[in-house]
Amino acid sequence: MNSRGRYKIGIFDSGLGGLSVLRTLWKETSNIDYIYFGDLVHSPYGQKSKQKVIELSKTAFEYLIEKDCEAVLFACNTATSAAADFLRKQHSIPIFGMEPAIKPALVENPGVKIAVFATELTLKEEKFKNLVSGLTKGSEILPIPCEGLAKLIDSDRWEDAWDFLDSKIKSVISETDIIVLGCTHYVFLRERIHYHYPNLKVYDGNLGTSLHMKKMLQLPNGSKENRNQLDILLNTSESDYVHLAGRIAKTITPNHTLSLINSTIGKLHV
């Protein structure tokens, strides 16, 4: 904790999807200083090589450490799959990550078929294969790559994003009514999924990750007088990204800062 008795936690994503996790964390905790870094210059990560994702994740992680963060959340399933374990071996500070919520979906629906919507790299990585290998008997996973969806969401193209996801849902609806959103970006479309497909069971990892962090770091409970603070740092000045980040941030807290930065040489504009 810092001199004010507050934790400073860094949250990193390839874009703005991690703000969906932060929104959950915000409700569950209080008296935390959050720094969110969106690596929009290099997004999306889904089709990049594993080595490139490790390199980008390492840069983002080190940037947040320079900001005196005492714990870091990789609020990106792709970055978690490719880089989290690699960086845990090199650093002692707590590093948290995301994974598709397959386990809770199976606990509530044992022995069924589940569709997992995620990036290509997430679906190809060892972490996902290990999750699938531990399935209960009779369970089956339908991996549904959604390359390009995160970019549409970051670019504030919500109708195009919904049309994309809707087509993917239609492709599996005859086989299963259980879907897992394996990318934090996709969670922004969850309410629309429920509206159009009220009988679908939808899972994501945001609450599970938030509660795990809260327990492991012994973070204070959320309260009506929520005293969290939020700084958002984006390494781009593209207006669509910036405007969307501001709109999402206001749904979390009206009292936030949003800065445009270069993660290597420092702040460019506020």
Helices and strands as residue ranges (DSSP letters): E 7-13, H 18-28, E 32-38, H 50-66, E 71-74, H 77-79, I 80-84, H 85-88, E 95-96, H 102-108, E 113-118, H 120-124, H 126-133, E 140-145, H 149-154, H 158-172, E 178-181, G 184-189, H 190-196, E 201-204, H 206-217, E 229-234, H 239-252, E 256-262, E 266-269
